[in-house]
Amino acid sequence: MKRILILTIFSMAVGACSNAKPNQSQNQSSDSAAPAQAKPQVKTLKQGELDSFIQKDSVILIDVRTPGEVADGYIPGADSFIDINNAAFESKIGQLNPNYTYVMYCRSGGRSGRAASYMINNGFTRVYNLEGGMLSYKGVVAKP
């Protein structure tokens, strides 16, 4: 009898230490939770997509270059000129409707990328940065 008891205890101990699969409910704590809303990201708009893209309703093209740069020419269809280096930049962005889609551009894409990131961080959800900016733009340039 003593022998059966020892074998039973030994079997239980070995079974407890085996490589049995853990209870799935213990491993699913992060999987079973509702997925967190992904923060919107700045998207890149390729030069070849610009003309057709800005023809859509609720798409606003914004030039964030300095007034001197704009005087040398801008992309036709630009709806706003908001110099990212101007002290009023944040205020002017704050006046925009966050429900619209925005395409930002500058000389090469750096400043417009920063402007687009600022917008995303302040509640805008559909913001694009024009790849390569004016340096890569091959279309007709408008003059003020």
C-alpha beads as a LAMMPS data file, in Angstrom:
LAMMPS data file: protein, C-alpha beads

144 atoms
143 bonds

1 atom types
1 bond types

-500.0 500.0 xlo xhi
-500.0 500.0 ylo yhi
-500.0 500.0 zlo zhi

Masses

1 110.0

Atoms # bond

1 1 1 0.000 0.000 0.000
2 1 1 2.840 2.292 0.899
3 1 1 4.396 1.517 -2.471
4 1 1 1.215 2.491 -4.380
5 1 1 0.987 5.754 -2.464
6 1 1 4.610 6.623 -3.271
7 1 1 4.118 5.779 -6.963
8 1 1 0.962 7.907 -7.115
9 1 1 2.713 10.901 -5.526
10 1 1 5.722 10.447 -7.823
11 1 1 3.463 10.274 -10.921
12 1 1 1.660 13.431 -9.895
13 1 1 4.941 15.274 -9.334
14 1 1 6.319 14.208 -12.715
15 1 1 3.080 15.229 -14.429
16 1 1 3.163 18.643 -12.804
17 1 1 6.699 19.262 -14.037
18 1 1 6.074 18.082 -17.595
19 1 1 5.955 20.330 -20.631
20 1 1 2.186 20.501 -20.657
21 1 1 0.718 23.468 -22.522
22 1 1 -0.153 26.317 -20.209
23 1 1 -3.759 27.293 -19.819
24 1 1 -4.562 29.449 -22.852
25 1 1 -6.612 31.872 -20.815
26 1 1 -3.434 32.764 -18.913
27 1 1 -1.542 33.568 -22.132
28 1 1 -4.271 35.573 -23.798
29 1 1 -4.341 38.566 -21.512
30 1 1 -2.933 40.855 -24.199
31 1 1 -4.612 39.002 -27.078
32 1 1 -8.092 39.032 -25.589
33 1 1 -8.012 42.741 -24.797
34 1 1 -9.555 45.024 -27.388
35 1 1 -6.888 46.214 -29.819
36 1 1 -5.655 49.696 -29.009
37 1 1 -6.436 52.369 -31.552
38 1 1 -3.332 52.865 -33.653
39 1 1 -2.161 56.449 -33.710
40 1 1 -2.526 57.950 -37.186
41 1 1 0.707 58.323 -39.121
42 1 1 1.889 60.817 -41.705
43 1 1 1.554 59.184 -45.094
44 1 1 3.801 59.846 -48.082
45 1 1 2.207 60.995 -51.324
46 1 1 4.201 60.206 -54.444
47 1 1 4.684 63.007 -56.972
48 1 1 2.842 61.094 -59.701
49 1 1 -0.260 60.810 -57.520
50 1 1 -0.496 64.504 -56.625
51 1 1 -2.667 65.871 -59.466
52 1 1 -5.426 63.296 -59.152
53 1 1 -5.261 63.243 -55.363
54 1 1 -5.818 66.973 -54.846
55 1 1 -8.867 66.874 -57.141
56 1 1 -10.770 64.899 -54.485
57 1 1 -13.224 66.660 -52.206
58 1 1 -11.935 67.713 -48.814
59 1 1 -8.254 67.577 -49.849
60 1 1 -6.268 70.693 -49.011
61 1 1 -2.782 71.354 -50.445
62 1 1 -0.612 73.422 -48.089
63 1 1 2.736 75.036 -48.919
64 1 1 4.791 75.480 -45.734
65 1 1 7.714 77.360 -47.315
66 1 1 8.737 80.958 -46.653
67 1 1 7.080 83.797 -48.583
68 1 1 10.339 84.283 -50.518
69 1 1 10.282 80.665 -51.676
70 1 1 6.624 80.906 -52.618
71 1 1 7.411 84.026 -54.704
72 1 1 9.678 81.849 -56.865
73 1 1 6.720 79.628 -57.696
74 1 1 4.305 77.168 -56.128
75 1 1 2.254 74.135 -57.087
76 1 1 -1.026 75.149 -58.739
77 1 1 -3.929 74.194 -56.545
78 1 1 -2.197 75.161 -53.311
79 1 1 -5.005 76.178 -50.971
80 1 1 -2.929 77.658 -48.165
81 1 1 0.504 79.093 -47.572
82 1 1 1.472 78.579 -43.936
83 1 1 5.170 79.210 -43.305
84 1 1 6.319 76.615 -40.771
85 1 1 9.002 79.056 -39.548
86 1 1 6.435 81.767 -38.793
87 1 1 5.420 82.260 -35.146
88 1 1 1.758 82.007 -36.191
89 1 1 2.194 78.522 -37.708
90 1 1 0.602 76.597 -34.815
91 1 1 -2.266 79.056 -34.567
92 1 1 -3.004 78.832 -38.293
93 1 1 -2.896 75.027 -38.210
94 1 1 -5.275 75.120 -35.249
95 1 1 -7.825 76.956 -37.401
96 1 1 -7.969 74.125 -39.950
97 1 1 -10.710 71.498 -40.027
98 1 1 -9.262 68.187 -38.747
99 1 1 -11.856 66.242 -40.764
100 1 1 -10.252 67.179 -44.093
101 1 1 -7.327 65.500 -45.804
102 1 1 -4.132 67.563 -46.062
103 1 1 -1.140 67.349 -48.377
104 1 1 1.861 69.296 -47.124
105 1 1 4.871 70.325 -49.196
106 1 1 8.016 72.428 -48.946
107 1 1 11.277 72.606 -50.888
108 1 1 12.458 69.029 -50.329
109 1 1 10.056 67.369 -47.876
110 1 1 11.752 67.995 -44.530
111 1 1 9.789 70.967 -43.241
112 1 1 6.533 69.627 -44.626
113 1 1 7.247 66.338 -42.848
114 1 1 7.643 68.227 -39.564
115 1 1 4.462 70.205 -40.259
116 1 1 2.549 67.015 -41.051
117 1 1 3.814 65.363 -37.856
118 1 1 2.715 68.395 -35.862
119 1 1 -0.755 68.055 -37.351
120 1 1 -0.969 64.332 -36.549
121 1 1 0.137 65.047 -32.972
122 1 1 -2.629 67.630 -32.691
123 1 1 -5.644 65.615 -33.739
124 1 1 -5.514 65.486 -37.534
125 1 1 -5.833 61.983 -38.944
126 1 1 -5.354 62.238 -42.726
127 1 1 -2.121 64.082 -43.435
128 1 1 0.255 63.425 -46.345
129 1 1 3.754 64.688 -47.017
130 1 1 4.546 65.222 -50.710
131 1 1 7.587 63.104 -51.475
132 1 1 10.557 65.240 -52.536
133 1 1 8.692 68.562 -52.315
134 1 1 9.256 71.252 -54.950
135 1 1 12.664 69.853 -55.886
136 1 1 10.982 66.717 -57.275
137 1 1 7.935 68.461 -58.706
138 1 1 7.847 68.219 -62.521
139 1 1 4.561 69.986 -63.240
140 1 1 3.732 73.557 -64.148
141 1 1 4.776 76.077 -61.498
142 1 1 2.423 78.939 -60.711
143 1 1 3.712 82.396 -59.885
144 1 1 2.031 84.809 -57.459

Bonds

1 1 1 2
2 1 2 3
3 1 3 4
4 1 4 5
5 1 5 6
6 1 6 7
7 1 7 8
8 1 8 9
9 1 9 10
10 1 10 11
11 1 11 12
12 1 12 13
13 1 13 14
14 1 14 15
15 1 15 16
16 1 16 17
17 1 17 18
18 1 18 19
19 1 19 20
20 1 20 21
21 1 21 22
22 1 22 23
23 1 23 24
24 1 24 25
25 1 25 26
26 1 26 27
27 1 27 28
28 1 28 29
29 1 29 30
30 1 30 31
31 1 31 32
32 1 32 33
33 1 33 34
34 1 34 35
35 1 35 36
36 1 36 37
37 1 37 38
38 1 38 39
39 1 39 40
40 1 40 41
41 1 41 42
42 1 42 43
43 1 43 44
44 1 44 45
45 1 45 46
46 1 46 47
47 1 47 48
48 1 48 49
49 1 49 50
50 1 50 51
51 1 51 52
52 1 52 53
53 1 53 54
54 1 54 55
55 1 55 56
56 1 56 57
57 1 57 58
58 1 58 59
59 1 59 60
60 1 60 61
61 1 61 62
62 1 62 63
63 1 63 64
64 1 64 65
65 1 65 66
66 1 66 67
67 1 67 68
68 1 68 69
69 1 69 70
70 1 70 71
71 1 71 72
72 1 72 73
73 1 73 74
74 1 74 75
75 1 75 76
76 1 76 77
77 1 77 78
78 1 78 79
79 1 79 80
80 1 80 81
81 1 81 82
82 1 82 83
83 1 83 84
84 1 84 85
85 1 85 86
86 1 86 87
87 1 87 88
88 1 88 89
89 1 89 90
90 1 90 91
91 1 91 92
92 1 92 93
93 1 93 94
94 1 94 95
95 1 95 96
96 1 96 97
97 1 97 98
98 1 98 99
99 1 99 100
100 1 100 101
101 1 101 102
102 1 102 103
103 1 103 104
104 1 104 105
105 1 105 106
106 1 106 107
107 1 107 108
108 1 108 109
109 1 109 110
110 1 110 111
111 1 111 112
112 1 112 113
113 1 113 114
114 1 114 115
115 1 115 116
116 1 116 117
117 1 117 118
118 1 118 119
119 1 119 120
120 1 120 121
121 1 121 122
122 1 122 123
123 1 123 124
124 1 124 125
125 1 125 126
126 1 126 127
127 1 127 128
128 1 128 129
129 1 129 130
130 1 130 131
131 1 131 132
132 1 132 133
133 1 133 134
134 1 134 135
135 1 135 136
136 1 136 137
137 1 137 138
138 1 138 139
139 1 139 140
140 1 140 141
141 1 141 142
142 1 142 143
143 1 143 144
